[in-house]
Amino acid sequence: MFWFRRSMRNLMIDDRGDVPGWVLITLMTAGLVLLIWAVAGPALSGVFDEAIQRVTSF
C-alpha cells in the first residue's frame, strides 16, 4: 500500500501536463472551424435567408 501512496504523491507533484499538445489541439480546432465557416458560411446564410423569407411571406 505504501507504493500506491508514493506513486499518487509523485503524480500530484508532477502536474505540468501536456501543454504543447493542448495548445496544438486548440489551434488546430480553431483553424478547422474557420475553414469550415469560410466554406459553408455563404451556403448557410443563403439557407437562412430563404427560410426567413418563407416564414415572413405568410
PDB file of N, CA, C and O in Angstrom:
ATOM      1  N   MET A   1       0.820  -1.197   0.000  1.00  0.00           N
ATOM      2  CA  MET A   1       0.000   0.000   0.000  1.00  0.00           C
ATOM      3  C   MET A   1       0.856   1.250   0.000  1.00  0.00           C
ATOM      4  O   MET A   1       0.437   2.301  -0.484  1.00  0.00           O
ATOM      5  N   PHE A   2       2.062   1.131   0.547  1.00  0.00           N
ATOM      6  CA  PHE A   2       2.951   2.277   0.584  1.00  0.00           C
ATOM      7  C   PHE A   2       3.334   2.724  -0.822  1.00  0.00           C
ATOM      8  O   PHE A   2       3.424   3.923  -1.089  1.00  0.00           O
ATOM      9  N   TRP A   3       3.558   1.781  -1.709  1.00  0.00           N
ATOM     10  CA  TRP A   3       3.937   2.114  -3.088  1.00  0.00           C
ATOM     11  C   TRP A   3       2.825   2.885  -3.794  1.00  0.00           C
ATOM     12  O   TRP A   3       3.101   3.746  -4.630  1.00  0.00           O
ATOM     13  N   PHE A   4       1.567   2.581  -3.464  1.00  0.00           N
ATOM     14  CA  PHE A   4       0.441   3.273  -4.089  1.00  0.00           C
ATOM     15  C   PHE A   4       0.413   4.733  -3.658  1.00  0.00           C
ATOM     16  O   PHE A   4       0.241   5.627  -4.487  1.00  0.00           O
ATOM     17  N   ARG A   5       0.582   4.971  -2.365  1.00  0.00           N
ATOM     18  CA  ARG A   5       0.583   6.353  -1.877  1.00  0.00           C
ATOM     19  C   ARG A   5       1.752   7.142  -2.445  1.00  0.00           C
ATOM     20  O   ARG A   5       1.607   8.316  -2.787  1.00  0.00           O
ATOM     21  N   ARG A   6       2.910   6.498  -2.546  1.00  0.00           N
ATOM     22  CA  ARG A   6       4.077   7.172  -3.080  1.00  0.00           C
ATOM     23  C   ARG A   6       3.872   7.528  -4.552  1.00  0.00           C
ATOM     24  O   ARG A   6       4.228   8.628  -4.975  1.00  0.00           O
ATOM     25  N   SER A   7       3.307   6.615  -5.331  1.00  0.00           N
ATOM     26  CA  SER A   7       3.085   6.900  -6.747  1.00  0.00           C
ATOM     27  C   SER A   7       2.017   7.976  -6.925  1.00  0.00           C
ATOM     28  O   SER A   7       2.131   8.813  -7.820  1.00  0.00           O
ATOM     29  N   MET A   8       0.990   7.966  -6.092  1.00  0.00           N
ATOM     30  CA  MET A   8      -0.035   9.006  -6.180  1.00  0.00           C
ATOM     31  C   MET A   8       0.554  10.364  -5.809  1.00  0.00           C
ATOM     32  O   MET A   8       0.231  11.373  -6.437  1.00  0.00           O
ATOM     33  N   ARG A   9       1.405  10.395  -4.805  1.00  0.00           N
ATOM     34  CA  ARG A   9       2.041  11.660  -4.412  1.00  0.00           C
ATOM     35  C   ARG A   9       2.930  12.184  -5.538  1.00  0.00           C
ATOM     36  O   ARG A   9       2.952  13.384  -5.808  1.00  0.00           O
ATOM     37  N   ASN A  10       3.655  11.291  -6.189  1.00  0.00           N
ATOM     38  CA  ASN A  10       4.505  11.707  -7.308  1.00  0.00           C
ATOM     39  C   ASN A  10       3.666  12.244  -8.456  1.00  0.00           C
ATOM     40  O   ASN A  10       4.060  13.214  -9.103  1.00  0.00           O
ATOM     41  N   LEU A  11       2.523  11.637  -8.721  1.00  0.00           N
ATOM     42  CA  LEU A  11       1.648  12.136  -9.778  1.00  0.00           C
ATOM     43  C   LEU A  11       1.086  13.512  -9.437  1.00  0.00           C
ATOM     44  O   LEU A  11       0.955  14.367 -10.313  1.00  0.00           O
ATOM     45  N   MET A  12       0.756  13.723  -8.174  1.00  0.00           N
ATOM     46  CA  MET A  12       0.196  15.010  -7.773  1.00  0.00           C
ATOM     47  C   MET A  12       1.251  16.107  -7.817  1.00  0.00           C
ATOM     48  O   MET A  12       0.931  17.258  -8.112  1.00  0.00           O
ATOM     49  N   ILE A  13       2.492  15.771  -7.531  1.00  0.00           N
ATOM     50  CA  ILE A  13       3.558  16.764  -7.566  1.00  0.00           C
ATOM     51  C   ILE A  13       3.872  17.141  -9.010  1.00  0.00           C
ATOM     52  O   ILE A  13       4.094  18.313  -9.313  1.00  0.00           O
ATOM     53  N   ASP A  14       3.889  16.149  -9.900  1.00  0.00           N
ATOM     54  CA  ASP A  14       4.217  16.391 -11.305  1.00  0.00           C
ATOM     55  C   ASP A  14       2.932  16.722 -12.058  1.00  0.00           C
ATOM     56  O   ASP A  14       2.351  15.848 -12.700  1.00  0.00           O
ATOM     57  N   ASP A  15       2.480  17.982 -11.986  1.00  0.00           N
ATOM     58  CA  ASP A  15       1.212  18.379 -12.581  1.00  0.00           C
ATOM     59  C   ASP A  15       1.403  19.290 -13.790  1.00  0.00           C
ATOM     60  O   ASP A  15       0.532  20.104 -14.095  1.00  0.00           O
ATOM     61  N   ARG A  16       2.521  19.161 -14.470  1.00  0.00           N
ATOM     62  CA  ARG A  16       2.789  20.024 -15.612  1.00  0.00           C
ATOM     63  C   ARG A  16       1.828  19.751 -16.761  1.00  0.00           C
ATOM     64  O   ARG A  16       1.396  20.687 -17.432  1.00  0.00           O
ATOM     65  N   GLY A  17       1.493  18.516 -16.995  1.00  0.00           N
ATOM     66  CA  GLY A  17       0.581  18.171 -18.069  1.00  0.00           C
ATOM     67  C   GLY A  17       1.247  18.271 -19.437  1.00  0.00           C
ATOM     68  O   GLY A  17       2.464  18.416 -19.550  1.00  0.00           O
ATOM     69  N   ASP A  18       0.432  18.191 -20.451  1.00  0.00           N
ATOM     70  CA  ASP A  18       0.920  18.220 -21.821  1.00  0.00           C
ATOM     71  C   ASP A  18       0.472  19.528 -22.475  1.00  0.00           C
ATOM     72  O   ASP A  18      -0.382  19.525 -23.361  1.00  0.00           O
ATOM     73  N   VAL A  19       1.048  20.627 -22.038  1.00  0.00           N
ATOM     74  CA  VAL A  19       0.628  21.945 -22.511  1.00  0.00           C
ATOM     75  C   VAL A  19       0.824  22.101 -24.017  1.00  0.00           C
ATOM     76  O   VAL A  19      -0.110  22.543 -24.686  1.00  0.00           O
ATOM     77  N   PRO A  20       1.968  21.769 -24.585  1.00  0.00           N
ATOM     78  CA  PRO A  20       2.104  21.937 -26.042  1.00  0.00           C
ATOM     79  C   PRO A  20       1.073  21.136 -26.828  1.00  0.00           C
ATOM     80  O   PRO A  20       0.601  21.596 -27.868  1.00  0.00           O
ATOM     81  N   GLY A  21       0.721  19.963 -26.356  1.00  0.00           N
ATOM     82  CA  GLY A  21      -0.300  19.167 -27.026  1.00  0.00           C
ATOM     83  C   GLY A  21      -1.655  19.852 -27.002  1.00  0.00           C
ATOM     84  O   GLY A  21      -2.349  19.883 -28.018  1.00  0.00           O
ATOM     85  N   TRP A  22      -2.039  20.398 -25.863  1.00  0.00           N
ATOM     86  CA  TRP A  22      -3.332  21.076 -25.770  1.00  0.00           C
ATOM     87  C   TRP A  22      -3.350  22.349 -26.599  1.00  0.00           C
ATOM     88  O   TRP A  22      -4.374  22.690 -27.190  1.00  0.00           O
ATOM     89  N   VAL A  23      -2.221  23.055 -26.648  1.00  0.00           N
ATOM     90  CA  VAL A  23      -2.160  24.258 -27.466  1.00  0.00           C
ATOM     91  C   VAL A  23      -2.323  23.890 -28.938  1.00  0.00           C
ATOM     92  O   VAL A  23      -3.038  24.566 -29.677  1.00  0.00           O
ATOM     93  N   LEU A  24      -1.660  22.820 -29.359  1.00  0.00           N
ATOM     94  CA  LEU A  24      -1.762  22.381 -30.744  1.00  0.00           C
ATOM     95  C   LEU A  24      -3.191  21.959 -31.083  1.00  0.00           C
ATOM     96  O   LEU A  24      -3.705  22.309 -32.146  1.00  0.00           O
ATOM     97  N   ILE A  25      -3.825  21.219 -30.196  1.00  0.00           N
ATOM     98  CA  ILE A  25      -5.208  20.789 -30.427  1.00  0.00           C
ATOM     99  C   ILE A  25      -6.130  22.002 -30.518  1.00  0.00           C
ATOM    100  O   ILE A  25      -7.002  22.048 -31.385  1.00  0.00           O
ATOM    101  N   THR A  26      -5.950  22.981 -29.639  1.00  0.00           N
ATOM    102  CA  THR A  26      -6.785  24.178 -29.649  1.00  0.00           C
ATOM    103  C   THR A  26      -6.605  24.972 -30.946  1.00  0.00           C
ATOM    104  O   THR A  26      -7.584  25.414 -31.549  1.00  0.00           O
ATOM    105  N   LEU A  27      -5.361  25.149 -31.368  1.00  0.00           N
ATOM    106  CA  LEU A  27      -5.107  25.896 -32.600  1.00  0.00           C
ATOM    107  C   LEU A  27      -5.643  25.158 -33.827  1.00  0.00           C
ATOM    108  O   LEU A  27      -6.195  25.783 -34.733  1.00  0.00           O
ATOM    109  N   MET A  28      -5.486  23.844 -33.860  1.00  0.00           N
ATOM    110  CA  MET A  28      -5.995  23.077 -34.995  1.00  0.00           C
ATOM    111  C   MET A  28      -7.520  23.124 -35.039  1.00  0.00           C
ATOM    112  O   MET A  28      -8.099  23.222 -36.121  1.00  0.00           O
ATOM    113  N   THR A  29      -8.172  23.057 -33.896  1.00  0.00           N
ATOM    114  CA  THR A  29      -9.625  23.135 -33.845  1.00  0.00           C
ATOM    115  C   THR A  29     -10.111  24.497 -34.329  1.00  0.00           C
ATOM    116  O   THR A  29     -11.069  24.587 -35.096  1.00  0.00           O
ATOM    117  N   ALA A  30      -9.445  25.552 -33.876  1.00  0.00           N
ATOM    118  CA  ALA A  30      -9.819  26.894 -34.321  1.00  0.00           C
ATOM    119  C   ALA A  30      -9.621  27.036 -35.830  1.00  0.00           C
ATOM    120  O   ALA A  30     -10.442  27.652 -36.510  1.00  0.00           O
ATOM    121  N   GLY A  31      -8.549  26.476 -36.345  1.00  0.00           N
ATOM    122  CA  GLY A  31      -8.311  26.522 -37.785  1.00  0.00           C
ATOM    123  C   GLY A  31      -9.373  25.777 -38.566  1.00  0.00           C
ATOM    124  O   GLY A  31      -9.828  26.252 -39.606  1.00  0.00           O
ATOM    125  N   LEU A  32      -9.775  24.610 -38.075  1.00  0.00           N
ATOM    126  CA  LEU A  32     -10.829  23.845 -38.743  1.00  0.00           C
ATOM    127  C   LEU A  32     -12.157  24.592 -38.721  1.00  0.00           C
ATOM    128  O   LEU A  32     -12.889  24.589 -39.711  1.00  0.00           O
ATOM    129  N   VAL A  33     -12.467  25.222 -37.610  1.00  0.00           N
ATOM    130  CA  VAL A  33     -13.717  25.991 -37.513  1.00  0.00           C
ATOM    131  C   VAL A  33     -13.706  27.135 -38.519  1.00  0.00           C
ATOM    132  O   VAL A  33     -14.700  27.365 -39.208  1.00  0.00           O
ATOM    133  N   LEU A  34     -12.603  27.844 -38.608  1.00  0.00           N
ATOM    134  CA  LEU A  34     -12.513  28.953 -39.558  1.00  0.00           C
ATOM    135  C   LEU A  34     -12.607  28.465 -41.006  1.00  0.00           C
ATOM    136  O   LEU A  34     -13.248  29.104 -41.840  1.00  0.00           O
ATOM    137  N   LEU A  35     -11.972  27.345 -41.296  1.00  0.00           N
ATOM    138  CA  LEU A  35     -12.021  26.796 -42.648  1.00  0.00           C
ATOM    139  C   LEU A  35     -13.438  26.362 -43.017  1.00  0.00           C
ATOM    140  O   LEU A  35     -13.917  26.666 -44.109  1.00  0.00           O
ATOM    141  N   ILE A  36     -14.104  25.659 -42.117  1.00  0.00           N
ATOM    142  CA  ILE A  36     -15.480  25.210 -42.376  1.00  0.00           C
ATOM    143  C   ILE A  36     -16.411  26.409 -42.495  1.00  0.00           C
ATOM    144  O   ILE A  36     -17.293  26.434 -43.354  1.00  0.00           O
ATOM    145  N   TRP A  37     -16.215  27.405 -41.630  1.00  0.00           N
ATOM    146  CA  TRP A  37     -17.046  28.598 -41.667  1.00  0.00           C
ATOM    147  C   TRP A  37     -16.860  29.341 -42.991  1.00  0.00           C
ATOM    148  O   TRP A  37     -17.833  29.828 -43.566  1.00  0.00           O
ATOM    149  N   ALA A  38     -15.623  29.432 -43.478  1.00  0.00           N
ATOM    150  CA  ALA A  38     -15.356  30.133 -44.737  1.00  0.00           C
ATOM    151  C   ALA A  38     -15.999  29.411 -45.914  1.00  0.00           C
ATOM    152  O   ALA A  38     -16.497  30.048 -46.842  1.00  0.00           O
ATOM    153  N   VAL A  39     -15.989  28.084 -45.874  1.00  0.00           N
ATOM    154  CA  VAL A  39     -16.550  27.311 -46.984  1.00  0.00           C
ATOM    155  C   VAL A  39     -18.074  27.259 -46.913  1.00  0.00           C
ATOM    156  O   VAL A  39     -18.748  27.456 -47.924  1.00  0.00           O
ATOM    157  N   ALA A  40     -18.615  26.997 -45.739  1.00  0.00           N
ATOM    158  CA  ALA A  40     -20.054  26.774 -45.602  1.00  0.00           C
ATOM    159  C   ALA A  40     -20.834  28.029 -45.232  1.00  0.00           C
ATOM    160  O   ALA A  40     -22.065  28.018 -45.278  1.00  0.00           O
ATOM    161  N   GLY A  41     -20.157  29.099 -44.871  1.00  0.00           N
ATOM    162  CA  GLY A  41     -20.838  30.313 -44.436  1.00  0.00           C
ATOM    163  C   GLY A  41     -21.812  30.883 -45.450  1.00  0.00           C
ATOM    164  O   GLY A  41     -22.967  31.137 -45.106  1.00  0.00           O
ATOM    165  N   PRO A  42     -21.388  31.092 -46.684  1.00  0.00           N
ATOM    166  CA  PRO A  42     -22.324  31.646 -47.671  1.00  0.00           C
ATOM    167  C   PRO A  42     -23.531  30.738 -47.934  1.00  0.00           C
ATOM    168  O   PRO A  42     -24.652  31.223 -48.093  1.00  0.00           O
ATOM    169  N   ALA A  43     -23.299  29.426 -47.978  1.00  0.00           N
ATOM    170  CA  ALA A  43     -24.410  28.497 -48.217  1.00  0.00           C
ATOM    171  C   ALA A  43     -25.391  28.528 -47.044  1.00  0.00           C
ATOM    172  O   ALA A  43     -26.605  28.529 -47.248  1.00  0.00           O
ATOM    173  N   LEU A  44     -24.871  28.553 -45.833  1.00  0.00           N
ATOM    174  CA  LEU A  44     -25.745  28.601 -44.663  1.00  0.00           C
ATOM    175  C   LEU A  44     -26.494  29.923 -44.591  1.00  0.00           C
ATOM    176  O   LEU A  44     -27.656  29.961 -44.186  1.00  0.00           O
ATOM    177  N   SER A  45     -25.840  30.995 -44.978  1.00  0.00           N
ATOM    178  CA  SER A  45     -26.502  32.294 -44.995  1.00  0.00           C
ATOM    179  C   SER A  45     -27.654  32.302 -45.998  1.00  0.00           C
ATOM    180  O   SER A  45     -28.720  32.854 -45.727  1.00  0.00           O
ATOM    181  N   GLY A  46     -27.430  31.692 -47.147  1.00  0.00           N
ATOM    182  CA  GLY A  46     -28.499  31.600 -48.142  1.00  0.00           C
ATOM    183  C   GLY A  46     -29.670  30.772 -47.657  1.00  0.00           C
ATOM    184  O   GLY A  46     -30.824  31.139 -47.882  1.00  0.00           O
ATOM    185  N   VAL A  47     -29.392  29.664 -46.996  1.00  0.00           N
ATOM    186  CA  VAL A  47     -30.458  28.820 -46.455  1.00  0.00           C
ATOM    187  C   VAL A  47     -31.244  29.585 -45.399  1.00  0.00           C
ATOM    188  O   VAL A  47     -32.472  29.510 -45.357  1.00  0.00           O
ATOM    189  N   PHE A  48     -30.540  30.315 -44.552  1.00  0.00           N
ATOM    190  CA  PHE A  48     -31.203  31.090 -43.501  1.00  0.00           C
ATOM    191  C   PHE A  48     -32.078  32.185 -44.105  1.00  0.00           C
ATOM    192  O   PHE A  48     -33.220  32.367 -43.685  1.00  0.00           O
ATOM    193  N   ASP A  49     -31.553  32.911 -45.082  1.00  0.00           N
ATOM    194  CA  ASP A  49     -32.333  33.985 -45.721  1.00  0.00           C
ATOM    195  C   ASP A  49     -33.582  33.431 -46.397  1.00  0.00           C
ATOM    196  O   ASP A  49     -34.657  34.025 -46.309  1.00  0.00           O
ATOM    197  N   GLU A  50     -33.438  32.302 -47.067  1.00  0.00           N
ATOM    198  CA  GLU A  50     -34.603  31.688 -47.729  1.00  0.00           C
ATOM    199  C   GLU A  50     -35.647  31.251 -46.703  1.00  0.00           C
ATOM    200  O   GLU A  50     -36.847  31.423 -46.919  1.00  0.00           O
ATOM    201  N   ALA A  51     -35.189  30.687 -45.592  1.00  0.00           N
ATOM    202  CA  ALA A  51     -36.134  30.265 -44.556  1.00  0.00           C
ATOM    203  C   ALA A  51     -36.868  31.454 -43.958  1.00  0.00           C
ATOM    204  O   ALA A  51     -38.072  31.382 -43.713  1.00  0.00           O
ATOM    205  N   ILE A  52     -36.153  32.544 -43.722  1.00  0.00           N
ATOM    206  CA  ILE A  52     -36.791  33.743 -43.161  1.00  0.00           C
ATOM    207  C   ILE A  52     -37.802  34.315 -44.170  1.00  0.00           C
ATOM    208  O   ILE A  52     -38.884  34.747 -43.774  1.00  0.00           O
ATOM    209  N   GLN A  53     -37.469  34.321 -45.434  1.00  0.00           N
ATOM    210  CA  GLN A  53     -38.393  34.827 -46.450  1.00  0.00           C
ATOM    211  C   GLN A  53     -39.660  33.969 -46.523  1.00  0.00           C
ATOM    212  O   GLN A  53     -40.761  34.495 -46.687  1.00  0.00           O
ATOM    213  N   ARG A  54     -39.502  32.657 -46.402  1.00  0.00           N
ATOM    214  CA  ARG A  54     -40.673  31.787 -46.422  1.00  0.00           C
ATOM    215  C   ARG A  54     -41.580  32.005 -45.213  1.00  0.00           C
ATOM    216  O   ARG A  54     -42.805  31.965 -45.323  1.00  0.00           O
ATOM    217  N   VAL A  55     -40.960  32.233 -44.069  1.00  0.00           N
ATOM    218  CA  VAL A  55     -41.745  32.439 -42.840  1.00  0.00           C
ATOM    219  C   VAL A  55     -42.468  33.781 -42.898  1.00  0.00           C
ATOM    220  O   VAL A  55     -43.635  33.876 -42.517  1.00  0.00           O
ATOM    221  N   THR A  56     -41.781  34.817 -43.373  1.00  0.00           N
ATOM    222  CA  THR A  56     -42.409  36.142 -43.385  1.00  0.00           C
ATOM    223  C   THR A  56     -43.389  36.340 -44.523  1.00  0.00           C
ATOM    224  O   THR A  56     -44.145  37.312 -44.518  1.00  0.00           O
ATOM    225  N   SER A  57     -43.396  35.438 -45.506  1.00  0.00           N
ATOM    226  CA  SER A  57     -44.319  35.598 -46.629  1.00  0.00           C
ATOM    227  C   SER A  57     -45.743  35.117 -46.288  1.00  0.00           C
ATOM    228  O   SER A  57     -46.664  35.348 -47.071  1.00  0.00           O
ATOM    229  N   PHE A  58     -45.936  34.469 -45.164  1.00  0.00           N
ATOM    230  CA  PHE A  58     -47.290  34.004 -44.800  1.00  0.00           C
ATOM    231  C   PHE A  58     -48.135  35.119 -44.301  1.00  0.00           C
ATOM    232  O   PHE A  58     -49.296  34.906 -43.953  1.00  0.00           O
TER     233      PHE A  58
END
